[in-house]
Amino acid sequence: MPLYEYRCEGCDHRFEVLQRMGEGNERLTCPRCGAGEPSKQFSTFASAVGGGGSTASFAGGGCSAPAGSGFT
């Protein structure tokens, strides 16, 4: 199941929810103030690249699976 990020319209609190693809915000409430139907946010995540470097890569690029891993 994917992890989605939401923002409460009432108190501006951002939180994450693990939910099935295609599910909306109809049954969600803000964990801080209890307001209903928060807005879904678009976010990117960073991950480490290479062998121990401090460079970060942002999601959205092509596949970079190691040769022979079976993933393409």
mmCIF file of the N, C-alpha and C atoms, coordinates in Angstrom:
data_MODEL
# 
_entry.id   MODEL 
# 
loop_
_atom_site.group_PDB 
_atom_site.id 
_atom_site.type_symbol 
_atom_site.label_atom_id 
_atom_site.label_alt_id 
_atom_site.label_comp_id 
_atom_site.label_asym_id 
_atom_site.label_entity_id 
_atom_site.label_seq_id 
_atom_site.pdbx_PDB_ins_code 
_atom_site.Cartn_x 
_atom_site.Cartn_y 
_atom_site.Cartn_z 
_atom_site.occupancy 
_atom_site.B_iso_or_equiv 
_atom_site.pdbx_formal_charge 
_atom_site.auth_seq_id 
_atom_site.auth_comp_id 
_atom_site.auth_asym_id 
_atom_site.auth_atom_id 
_atom_site.pdbx_PDB_model_num 
ATOM 1   N N  . MET A 1 1  ? 0.844   -1.185 0.000   1.00 0.00 ? 1  MET A N  1 
ATOM 2   C CA . MET A 1 1  ? 0.000   0.000  0.000   1.00 0.00 ? 1  MET A CA 1 
ATOM 3   C C  . MET A 1 1  ? 0.886   1.243  0.000   1.00 0.00 ? 1  MET A C  1 
ATOM 4   N N  . PRO A 1 2  ? 0.513   2.230  -0.788  1.00 0.00 ? 2  PRO A N  1 
ATOM 5   C CA . PRO A 1 2  ? 1.303   3.468  -0.842  1.00 0.00 ? 2  PRO A CA 1 
ATOM 6   C C  . PRO A 1 2  ? 1.082   4.358  0.383   1.00 0.00 ? 2  PRO A C  1 
ATOM 7   N N  . LEU A 1 3  ? 2.046   5.205  0.616   1.00 0.00 ? 3  LEU A N  1 
ATOM 8   C CA . LEU A 1 3  ? 2.000   6.174  1.701   1.00 0.00 ? 3  LEU A CA 1 
ATOM 9   C C  . LEU A 1 3  ? 1.677   7.530  1.077   1.00 0.00 ? 3  LEU A C  1 
ATOM 10  N N  . TYR A 1 4  ? 0.596   8.162  1.522   1.00 0.00 ? 4  TYR A N  1 
ATOM 11  C CA . TYR A 1 4  ? 0.172   9.456  0.990   1.00 0.00 ? 4  TYR A CA 1 
ATOM 12  C C  . TYR A 1 4  ? 0.348   10.543 2.041   1.00 0.00 ? 4  TYR A C  1 
ATOM 13  N N  . GLU A 1 5  ? 0.674   11.742 1.588   1.00 0.00 ? 5  GLU A N  1 
ATOM 14  C CA . GLU A 1 5  ? 0.830   12.882 2.481   1.00 0.00 ? 5  GLU A CA 1 
ATOM 15  C C  . GLU A 1 5  ? -0.388  13.790 2.338   1.00 0.00 ? 5  GLU A C  1 
ATOM 16  N N  . TYR A 1 6  ? -0.915  14.233 3.478   1.00 0.00 ? 6  TYR A N  1 
ATOM 17  C CA . TYR A 1 6  ? -2.084  15.116 3.506   1.00 0.00 ? 6  TYR A CA 1 
ATOM 18  C C  . TYR A 1 6  ? -1.783  16.362 4.324   1.00 0.00 ? 6  TYR A C  1 
ATOM 19  N N  . ARG A 1 7  ? -2.549  17.433 4.064   1.00 0.00 ? 7  ARG A N  1 
ATOM 20  C CA . ARG A 1 7  ? -2.448  18.665 4.829   1.00 0.00 ? 7  ARG A CA 1 
ATOM 21  C C  . ARG A 1 7  ? -3.838  19.066 5.282   1.00 0.00 ? 7  ARG A C  1 
ATOM 22  N N  . CYS A 1 8  ? -3.962  19.375 6.568   1.00 0.00 ? 8  CYS A N  1 
ATOM 23  C CA . CYS A 1 8  ? -5.239  19.794 7.136   1.00 0.00 ? 8  CYS A CA 1 
ATOM 24  C C  . CYS A 1 8  ? -5.513  21.238 6.741   1.00 0.00 ? 8  CYS A C  1 
ATOM 25  N N  . GLU A 1 9  ? -6.705  21.500 6.240   1.00 0.00 ? 9  GLU A N  1 
ATOM 26  C CA . GLU A 1 9  ? -7.095  22.850 5.857   1.00 0.00 ? 9  GLU A CA 1 
ATOM 27  C C  . GLU A 1 9  ? -7.347  23.716 7.093   1.00 0.00 ? 9  GLU A C  1 
ATOM 28  N N  . GLY A 1 10 ? -7.696  23.089 8.211   1.00 0.00 ? 10 GLY A N  1 
ATOM 29  C CA . GLY A 1 10 ? -8.021  23.834 9.419   1.00 0.00 ? 10 GLY A CA 1 
ATOM 30  C C  . GLY A 1 10 ? -6.817  24.333 10.190  1.00 0.00 ? 10 GLY A C  1 
ATOM 31  N N  . CYS A 1 11 ? -5.836  23.445 10.448  1.00 0.00 ? 11 CYS A N  1 
ATOM 32  C CA . CYS A 1 11 ? -4.698  23.825 11.299  1.00 0.00 ? 11 CYS A CA 1 
ATOM 33  C C  . CYS A 1 11 ? -3.353  23.764 10.571  1.00 0.00 ? 11 CYS A C  1 
ATOM 34  N N  . ASP A 1 12 ? -3.361  23.423 9.269   1.00 0.00 ? 12 ASP A N  1 
ATOM 35  C CA . ASP A 1 12 ? -2.164  23.364 8.426   1.00 0.00 ? 12 ASP A CA 1 
ATOM 36  C C  . ASP A 1 12 ? -1.196  22.244 8.826   1.00 0.00 ? 12 ASP A C  1 
ATOM 37  N N  . HIS A 1 13 ? -1.661  21.265 9.600   1.00 0.00 ? 13 HIS A N  1 
ATOM 38  C CA . HIS A 1 13 ? -0.833  20.125 10.006  1.00 0.00 ? 13 HIS A CA 1 
ATOM 39  C C  . HIS A 1 13 ? -0.641  19.180 8.826   1.00 0.00 ? 13 HIS A C  1 
ATOM 40  N N  . ARG A 1 14 ? 0.593   18.714 8.609   1.00 0.00 ? 14 ARG A N  1 
ATOM 41  C CA . ARG A 1 14 ? 0.889   17.732 7.560   1.00 0.00 ? 14 ARG A CA 1 
ATOM 42  C C  . ARG A 1 14 ? 1.087   16.372 8.211   1.00 0.00 ? 14 ARG A C  1 
ATOM 43  N N  . PHE A 1 15 ? 0.503   15.339 7.584   1.00 0.00 ? 15 PHE A N  1 
ATOM 44  C CA . PHE A 1 15 ? 0.631   13.986 8.119   1.00 0.00 ? 15 PHE A CA 1 
ATOM 45  C C  . PHE A 1 15 ? 0.575   12.986 6.982   1.00 0.00 ? 15 PHE A C  1 
ATOM 46  N N  . GLU A 1 16 ? 1.024   11.763 7.245   1.00 0.00 ? 16 GLU A N  1 
ATOM 47  C CA . GLU A 1 16 ? 1.052   10.701 6.249   1.00 0.00 ? 16 GLU A CA 1 
ATOM 48  C C  . GLU A 1 16 ? 0.071   9.604  6.609   1.00 0.00 ? 16 GLU A C  1 
ATOM 49  N N  . VAL A 1 17 ? -0.491  8.979  5.563   1.00 0.00 ? 17 VAL A N  1 
ATOM 50  C CA . VAL A 1 17 ? -1.470  7.910  5.747   1.00 0.00 ? 17 VAL A CA 1 
ATOM 51  C C  . VAL A 1 17 ? -1.120  6.767  4.793   1.00 0.00 ? 17 VAL A C  1 
ATOM 52  N N  . LEU A 1 18 ? -1.069  5.549  5.322   1.00 0.00 ? 18 LEU A N  1 
ATOM 53  C CA . LEU A 1 18 ? -0.874  4.355  4.514   1.00 0.00 ? 18 LEU A CA 1 
ATOM 54  C C  . LEU A 1 18 ? -2.256  3.884  4.094   1.00 0.00 ? 18 LEU A C  1 
ATOM 55  N N  . GLN A 1 19 ? -2.563  3.973  2.799   1.00 0.00 ? 19 GLN A N  1 
ATOM 56  C CA . GLN A 1 19 ? -3.895  3.587  2.338   1.00 0.00 ? 19 GLN A CA 1 
ATOM 57  C C  . GLN A 1 19 ? -3.838  2.969  0.947   1.00 0.00 ? 19 GLN A C  1 
ATOM 58  N N  . ARG A 1 20 ? -4.900  2.286  0.588   1.00 0.00 ? 20 ARG A N  1 
ATOM 59  C CA . ARG A 1 20 ? -4.985  1.626  -0.715  1.00 0.00 ? 20 ARG A CA 1 
ATOM 60  C C  . ARG A 1 20 ? -5.018  2.664  -1.830  1.00 0.00 ? 20 ARG A C  1 
ATOM 61  N N  . MET A 1 21 ? -4.480  2.278  -2.987  1.00 0.00 ? 21 MET A N  1 
ATOM 62  C CA . MET A 1 21 ? -4.524  3.167  -4.153  1.00 0.00 ? 21 MET A CA 1 
ATOM 63  C C  . MET A 1 21 ? -5.979  3.426  -4.513  1.00 0.00 ? 21 MET A C  1 
ATOM 64  N N  . GLY A 1 22 ? -6.271  4.653  -4.860  1.00 0.00 ? 22 GLY A N  1 
ATOM 65  C CA . GLY A 1 22 ? -7.619  5.017  -5.271  1.00 0.00 ? 22 GLY A CA 1 
ATOM 66  C C  . GLY A 1 22 ? -8.518  5.478  -4.143  1.00 0.00 ? 22 GLY A C  1 
ATOM 67  N N  . GLU A 1 23 ? -8.127  5.230  -2.897  1.00 0.00 ? 23 GLU A N  1 
ATOM 68  C CA . GLU A 1 23 ? -8.937  5.702  -1.775  1.00 0.00 ? 23 GLU A CA 1 
ATOM 69  C C  . GLU A 1 23 ? -8.784  7.210  -1.656  1.00 0.00 ? 23 GLU A C  1 
ATOM 70  N N  . GLY A 1 24 ? -9.846  7.866  -1.306  1.00 0.00 ? 24 GLY A N  1 
ATOM 71  C CA . GLY A 1 24 ? -9.822  9.311  -1.156  1.00 0.00 ? 24 GLY A CA 1 
ATOM 72  C C  . GLY A 1 24 ? -9.693  9.734  0.287   1.00 0.00 ? 24 GLY A C  1 
ATOM 73  N N  . ASN A 1 25 ? -10.014 10.992 0.523   1.00 0.00 ? 25 ASN A N  1 
ATOM 74  C CA . ASN A 1 25 ? -9.866  11.567 1.854   1.00 0.00 ? 25 ASN A CA 1 
ATOM 75  C C  . ASN A 1 25 ? -11.184 11.652 2.616   1.00 0.00 ? 25 ASN A C  1 
ATOM 76  N N  . GLU A 1 26 ? -12.232 11.038 2.098   1.00 0.00 ? 26 GLU A N  1 
ATOM 77  C CA . GLU A 1 26 ? -13.566 11.169 2.688   1.00 0.00 ? 26 GLU A CA 1 
ATOM 78  C C  . GLU A 1 26 ? -13.640 10.710 4.146   1.00 0.00 ? 26 GLU A C  1 
ATOM 79  N N  . ARG A 1 27 ? -12.908 9.660  4.480   1.00 0.00 ? 27 ARG A N  1 
ATOM 80  C CA . ARG A 1 27 ? -12.979 9.114  5.846   1.00 0.00 ? 27 ARG A CA 1 
ATOM 81  C C  . ARG A 1 27 ? -11.821 9.559  6.726   1.00 0.00 ? 27 ARG A C  1 
ATOM 82  N N  . LEU A 1 28 ? -10.958 10.437 6.214   1.00 0.00 ? 28 LEU A N  1 
ATOM 83  C CA . LEU A 1 28 ? -9.793  10.868 6.982   1.00 0.00 ? 28 LEU A CA 1 
ATOM 84  C C  . LEU A 1 28 ? -10.095 12.095 7.833   1.00 0.00 ? 28 LEU A C  1 
ATOM 85  N N  . THR A 1 29 ? -9.475  12.140 8.997   1.00 0.00 ? 29 THR A N  1 
ATOM 86  C CA . THR A 1 29 ? -9.547  13.319 9.853   1.00 0.00 ? 29 THR A CA 1 
ATOM 87  C C  . THR A 1 29 ? -8.136  13.685 10.299  1.00 0.00 ? 29 THR A C  1 
ATOM 88  N N  . CYS A 1 30 ? -7.921  14.938 10.588  1.00 0.00 ? 30 CYS A N  1 
ATOM 89  C CA . CYS A 1 30 ? -6.623  15.423 11.034  1.00 0.00 ? 30 CYS A CA 1 
ATOM 90  C C  . CYS A 1 30 ? -6.332  14.861 12.425  1.00 0.00 ? 30 CYS A C  1 
ATOM 91  N N  . PRO A 1 31 ? -5.146  14.257 12.608  1.00 0.00 ? 31 PRO A N  1 
ATOM 92  C CA . PRO A 1 31 ? -4.817  13.709 13.929  1.00 0.00 ? 31 PRO A CA 1 
ATOM 93  C C  . PRO A 1 31 ? -4.593  14.792 14.990  1.00 0.00 ? 31 PRO A C  1 
ATOM 94  N N  . ARG A 1 32 ? -4.366  16.031 14.568  1.00 0.00 ? 32 ARG A N  1 
ATOM 95  C CA . ARG A 1 32 ? -4.124  17.115 15.520  1.00 0.00 ? 32 ARG A CA 1 
ATOM 96  C C  . ARG A 1 32 ? -5.415  17.795 15.961  1.00 0.00 ? 32 ARG A C  1 
ATOM 97  N N  . CYS A 1 33 ? -6.273  18.214 14.986  1.00 0.00 ? 33 CYS A N  1 
ATOM 98  C CA . CYS A 1 33 ? -7.461  18.983 15.360  1.00 0.00 ? 33 CYS A CA 1 
ATOM 99  C C  . CYS A 1 33 ? -8.781  18.270 15.097  1.00 0.00 ? 33 CYS A C  1 
ATOM 100 N N  . GLY A 1 34 ? -8.752  17.146 14.342  1.00 0.00 ? 34 GLY A N  1 
ATOM 101 C CA . GLY A 1 34 ? -9.963  16.377 14.094  1.00 0.00 ? 34 GLY A CA 1 
ATOM 102 C C  . GLY A 1 34 ? -10.788 16.844 12.907  1.00 0.00 ? 34 GLY A C  1 
ATOM 103 N N  . ALA A 1 35 ? -10.323 17.865 12.172  1.00 0.00 ? 35 ALA A N  1 
ATOM 104 C CA . ALA A 1 35 ? -11.059 18.351 11.000  1.00 0.00 ? 35 ALA A CA 1 
ATOM 105 C C  . ALA A 1 35 ? -11.092 17.264 9.930   1.00 0.00 ? 35 ALA A C  1 
ATOM 106 N N  . GLY A 1 36 ? -12.154 17.243 9.142   1.00 0.00 ? 36 GLY A N  1 
ATOM 107 C CA . GLY A 1 36 ? -12.318 16.226 8.110   1.00 0.00 ? 36 GLY A CA 1 
ATOM 108 C C  . GLY A 1 36 ? -11.833 16.649 6.742   1.00 0.00 ? 36 GLY A C  1 
ATOM 109 N N  . GLU A 1 37 ? -11.659 15.668 5.876   1.00 0.00 ? 37 GLU A N  1 
ATOM 110 C CA . GLU A 1 37 ? -11.278 15.806 4.481   1.00 0.00 ? 37 GLU A CA 1 
ATOM 111 C C  . GLU A 1 37 ? -10.062 16.691 4.245   1.00 0.00 ? 37 GLU A C  1 
ATOM 112 N N  . PRO A 1 38 ? -8.888  16.259 4.690   1.00 0.00 ? 38 PRO A N  1 
ATOM 113 C CA . PRO A 1 38 ? -7.655  17.007 4.422   1.00 0.00 ? 38 PRO A CA 1 
ATOM 114 C C  . PRO A 1 38 ? -7.309  16.945 2.935   1.00 0.00 ? 38 PRO A C  1 
ATOM 115 N N  . SER A 1 39 ? -6.448  17.837 2.472   1.00 0.00 ? 39 SER A N  1 
ATOM 116 C CA . SER A 1 39 ? -6.080  17.858 1.054   1.00 0.00 ? 39 SER A CA 1 
ATOM 117 C C  . SER A 1 39 ? -4.818  17.025 0.817   1.00 0.00 ? 39 SER A C  1 
ATOM 118 N N  . LYS A 1 40 ? -4.840  16.242 -0.267  1.00 0.00 ? 40 LYS A N  1 
ATOM 119 C CA . LYS A 1 40 ? -3.699  15.394 -0.618  1.00 0.00 ? 40 LYS A CA 1 
ATOM 120 C C  . LYS A 1 40 ? -2.600  16.284 -1.180  1.00 0.00 ? 40 LYS A C  1 
ATOM 121 N N  . GLN A 1 41 ? -1.362  16.032 -0.750  1.00 0.00 ? 41 GLN A N  1 
ATOM 122 C CA . GLN A 1 41 ? -0.212  16.811 -1.179  1.00 0.00 ? 41 GLN A CA 1 
ATOM 123 C C  . GLN A 1 41 ? 0.642   16.011 -2.149  1.00 0.00 ? 41 GLN A C  1 
ATOM 124 N N  . PHE A 1 42 ? 1.319   16.721 -3.040  1.00 0.00 ? 42 PHE A N  1 
ATOM 125 C CA . PHE A 1 42 ? 2.286   16.093 -3.920  1.00 0.00 ? 42 PHE A CA 1 
ATOM 126 C C  . PHE A 1 42 ? 3.647   16.270 -3.278  1.00 0.00 ? 42 PHE A C  1 
ATOM 127 N N  . SER A 1 43 ? 4.380   15.185 -3.133  1.00 0.00 ? 43 SER A N  1 
ATOM 128 C CA . SER A 1 43 ? 5.673   15.274 -2.472  1.00 0.00 ? 43 SER A CA 1 
ATOM 129 C C  . SER A 1 43 ? 6.692   14.426 -3.203  1.00 0.00 ? 43 SER A C  1 
ATOM 130 N N  . THR A 1 44 ? 7.965   14.731 -2.959  1.00 0.00 ? 44 THR A N  1 
ATOM 131 C CA . THR A 1 44 ? 9.056   13.935 -3.498  1.00 0.00 ? 44 THR A CA 1 
ATOM 132 C C  . THR A 1 44 ? 9.827   13.371 -2.326  1.00 0.00 ? 44 THR A C  1 
ATOM 133 N N  . PHE A 1 45 ? 10.574  12.334 -2.569  1.00 0.00 ? 45 PHE A N  1 
ATOM 134 C CA . PHE A 1 45 ? 11.397  11.779 -1.507  1.00 0.00 ? 45 PHE A CA 1 
ATOM 135 C C  . PHE A 1 45 ? 12.820  11.665 -2.024  1.00 0.00 ? 45 PHE A C  1 
ATOM 136 N N  . ALA A 1 46 ? 13.755  11.740 -1.113  1.00 0.00 ? 46 ALA A N  1 
ATOM 137 C CA . ALA A 1 46 ? 15.168  11.635 -1.468  1.00 0.00 ? 46 ALA A CA 1 
ATOM 138 C C  . ALA A 1 46 ? 15.683  10.283 -1.031  1.00 0.00 ? 46 ALA A C  1 
ATOM 139 N N  . SER A 1 47 ? 16.657  9.775  -1.783  1.00 0.00 ? 47 SER A N  1 
ATOM 140 C CA . SER A 1 47 ? 17.293  8.526  -1.407  1.00 0.00 ? 47 SER A CA 1 
ATOM 141 C C  . SER A 1 47 ? 18.781  8.633  -1.699  1.00 0.00 ? 47 SER A C  1 
ATOM 142 N N  . ALA A 1 48 ? 19.574  7.874  -0.971  1.00 0.00 ? 48 ALA A N  1 
ATOM 143 C CA . ALA A 1 48 ? 21.023  7.895  -1.172  1.00 0.00 ? 48 ALA A CA 1 
ATOM 144 C C  . ALA A 1 48 ? 21.371  7.217  -2.484  1.00 0.00 ? 48 ALA A C  1 
ATOM 145 N N  . VAL A 1 49 ? 22.416  7.708  -3.132  1.00 0.00 ? 49 VAL A N  1 
ATOM 146 C CA . VAL A 1 49 ? 22.853  7.165  -4.413  1.00 0.00 ? 49 VAL A CA 1 
ATOM 147 C C  . VAL A 1 49 ? 24.301  6.734  -4.299  1.00 0.00 ? 49 VAL A C  1 
ATOM 148 N N  . GLY A 1 50 ? 24.634  5.657  -4.967  1.00 0.00 ? 50 GLY A N  1 
ATOM 149 C CA . GLY A 1 50 ? 26.030  5.246  -5.026  1.00 0.00 ? 50 GLY A CA 1 
ATOM 150 C C  . GLY A 1 50 ? 26.496  4.524  -3.773  1.00 0.00 ? 50 GLY A C  1 
ATOM 151 N N  . GLY A 1 51 ? 27.806  4.403  -3.672  1.00 0.00 ? 51 GLY A N  1 
ATOM 152 C CA . GLY A 1 51 ? 28.401  3.653  -2.574  1.00 0.00 ? 51 GLY A CA 1 
ATOM 153 C C  . GLY A 1 51 ? 28.907  4.536  -1.450  1.00 0.00 ? 51 GLY A C  1 
ATOM 154 N N  . GLY A 1 52 ? 28.020  5.105  -0.673  1.00 0.00 ? 52 GLY A N  1 
ATOM 155 C CA . GLY A 1 52 ? 28.437  5.837  0.511   1.00 0.00 ? 52 GLY A CA 1 
ATOM 156 C C  . GLY A 1 52 ? 28.580  7.330  0.330   1.00 0.00 ? 52 GLY A C  1 
ATOM 157 N N  . GLY A 1 53 ? 28.304  7.851  -0.860  1.00 0.00 ? 53 GLY A N  1 
ATOM 158 C CA . GLY A 1 53 ? 28.375  9.296  -1.072  1.00 0.00 ? 53 GLY A CA 1 
ATOM 159 C C  . GLY A 1 53 ? 27.244  10.006 -0.365  1.00 0.00 ? 53 GLY A C  1 
ATOM 160 N N  . SER A 1 54 ? 27.343  11.297 -0.247  1.00 0.00 ? 54 SER A N  1 
ATOM 161 C CA . SER A 1 54 ? 26.300  12.065 0.425   1.00 0.00 ? 54 SER A CA 1 
ATOM 162 C C  . SER A 1 54 ? 25.348  12.715 -0.558  1.00 0.00 ? 54 SER A C  1 
ATOM 163 N N  . THR A 1 55 ? 25.377  12.303 -1.819  1.00 0.00 ? 55 THR A N  1 
ATOM 164 C CA . THR A 1 55 ? 24.507  12.856 -2.837  1.00 0.00 ? 55 THR A CA 1 
ATOM 165 C C  . THR A 1 55 ? 23.112  12.276 -2.696  1.00 0.00 ? 55 THR A C  1 
ATOM 166 N N  . ALA A 1 56 ? 22.082  13.094 -2.904  1.00 0.00 ? 56 ALA A N  1 
ATOM 167 C CA . ALA A 1 56 ? 20.696  12.633 -2.840  1.00 0.00 ? 56 ALA A CA 1 
ATOM 168 C C  . ALA A 1 56 ? 20.089  12.656 -4.231  1.00 0.00 ? 56 ALA A C  1 
ATOM 169 N N  . SER A 1 57 ? 19.204  11.740 -4.492  1.00 0.00 ? 57 SER A N  1 
ATOM 170 C CA . SER A 1 57 ? 18.489  11.676 -5.747  1.00 0.00 ? 57 SER A CA 1 
ATOM 171 C C  . SER A 1 57 ? 17.008  11.804 -5.467  1.00 0.00 ? 57 SER A C  1 
ATOM 172 N N  . PHE A 1 58 ? 16.302  12.567 -6.298  1.00 0.00 ? 58 PHE A N  1 
ATOM 173 C CA . PHE A 1 58 ? 14.866  12.729 -6.094  1.00 0.00 ? 58 PHE A CA 1 
ATOM 174 C C  . PHE A 1 58 ? 14.099  11.800 -7.013  1.00 0.00 ? 58 PHE A C  1 
ATOM 175 N N  . ALA A 1 59 ? 12.981  11.295 -6.530  1.00 0.00 ? 59 ALA A N  1 
ATOM 176 C CA . ALA A 1 59 ? 12.164  10.340 -7.273  1.00 0.00 ? 59 ALA A CA 1 
ATOM 177 C C  . ALA A 1 59 ? 11.714  10.932 -8.588  1.00 0.00 ? 59 ALA A C  1 
ATOM 178 N N  . GLY A 1 60 ? 11.430  10.073 -9.550  1.00 0.00 ? 60 GLY A N  1 
ATOM 179 C CA . GLY A 1 60 ? 10.892  10.528 -10.813 1.00 0.00 ? 60 GLY A CA 1 
ATOM 180 C C  . GLY A 1 60 ? 11.783  10.171 -11.986 1.00 0.00 ? 60 GLY A C  1 
ATOM 181 N N  . GLY A 1 61 ? 12.975  9.674  -11.743 1.00 0.00 ? 61 GLY A N  1 
ATOM 182 C CA . GLY A 1 61 ? 13.881  9.325  -12.815 1.00 0.00 ? 61 GLY A CA 1 
ATOM 183 C C  . GLY A 1 61 ? 13.629  7.926  -13.329 1.00 0.00 ? 61 GLY A C  1 
ATOM 184 N N  . GLY A 1 62 ? 14.516  7.457  -14.174 1.00 0.00 ? 62 GLY A N  1 
ATOM 185 C CA . GLY A 1 62 ? 14.404  6.129  -14.720 1.00 0.00 ? 62 GLY A CA 1 
ATOM 186 C C  . GLY A 1 62 ? 14.900  5.081  -13.747 1.00 0.00 ? 62 GLY A C  1 
ATOM 187 N N  . CYS A 1 63 ? 14.873  3.842  -14.187 1.00 0.00 ? 63 CYS A N  1 
ATOM 188 C CA . CYS A 1 63 ? 15.313  2.735  -13.339 1.00 0.00 ? 63 CYS A CA 1 
ATOM 189 C C  . CYS A 1 63 ? 16.830  2.717  -13.285 1.00 0.00 ? 63 CYS A C  1 
ATOM 190 N N  . SER A 1 64 ? 17.380  2.470  -12.129 1.00 0.00 ? 64 SER A N  1 
ATOM 191 C CA . SER A 1 64 ? 18.822  2.356  -12.002 1.00 0.00 ? 64 SER A CA 1 
ATOM 192 C C  . SER A 1 64 ? 19.187  1.109  -11.224 1.00 0.00 ? 64 SER A C  1 
ATOM 193 N N  . ALA A 1 65 ? 18.515  0.002  -11.537 1.00 0.00 ? 65 ALA A N  1 
ATOM 194 C CA . ALA A 1 65 ? 18.770  -1.261 -10.856 1.00 0.00 ? 65 ALA A CA 1 
ATOM 195 C C  . ALA A 1 65 ? 20.150  -1.790 -11.254 1.00 0.00 ? 65 ALA A C  1 
ATOM 196 N N  . PRO A 1 66 ? 20.864  -2.400 -10.332 1.00 0.00 ? 66 PRO A N  1 
ATOM 197 C CA . PRO A 1 66 ? 22.179  -2.940 -10.640 1.00 0.00 ? 66 PRO A CA 1 
ATOM 198 C C  . PRO A 1 66 ? 22.106  -4.042 -11.696 1.00 0.00 ? 66 PRO A C  1 
ATOM 199 N N  . ALA A 1 67 ? 23.124  -4.149 -12.513 1.00 0.00 ? 67 ALA A N  1 
ATOM 200 C CA . ALA A 1 67 ? 23.174  -5.180 -13.544 1.00 0.00 ? 67 ALA A CA 1 
ATOM 201 C C  . ALA A 1 67 ? 23.057  -6.562 -12.895 1.00 0.00 ? 67 ALA A C  1 
ATOM 202 N N  . GLY A 1 68 ? 22.280  -7.430 -13.486 1.00 0.00 ? 68 GLY A N  1 
ATOM 203 C CA . GLY A 1 68 ? 22.120  -8.778 -12.992 1.00 0.00 ? 68 GLY A CA 1 
ATOM 204 C C  . GLY A 1 68 ? 21.129  -8.926 -11.846 1.00 0.00 ? 68 GLY A C  1 
ATOM 205 N N  . SER A 1 69 ? 20.448  -7.826 -11.474 1.00 0.00 ? 69 SER A N  1 
ATOM 206 C CA . SER A 1 69 ? 19.522  -7.894 -10.343 1.00 0.00 ? 69 SER A CA 1 
ATOM 207 C C  . SER A 1 69 ? 18.160  -8.469 -10.728 1.00 0.00 ? 69 SER A C  1 
ATOM 208 N N  . GLY A 1 70 ? 17.899  -8.540 -12.048 1.00 0.00 ? 70 GLY A N  1 
ATOM 209 C CA . GLY A 1 70 ? 16.599  -9.058 -12.489 1.00 0.00 ? 70 GLY A CA 1 
ATOM 210 C C  . GLY A 1 70 ? 15.551  -7.975 -12.624 1.00 0.00 ? 70 GLY A C  1 
ATOM 211 N N  . PHE A 1 71 ? 15.873  -6.759 -12.244 1.00 0.00 ? 71 PHE A N  1 
ATOM 212 C CA . PHE A 1 71 ? 14.932  -5.637 -12.382 1.00 0.00 ? 71 PHE A CA 1 
ATOM 213 C C  . PHE A 1 71 ? 15.349  -4.779 -13.550 1.00 0.00 ? 71 PHE A C  1 
ATOM 214 N N  . THR A 1 72 ? 14.381  -4.343 -14.338 1.00 0.00 ? 72 THR A N  1 
ATOM 215 C CA . THR A 1 72 ? 14.668  -3.483 -15.476 1.00 0.00 ? 72 THR A CA 1 
ATOM 216 C C  . THR A 1 72 ? 13.830  -2.248 -15.444 1.00 0.00 ? 72 THR A C  1 
# 
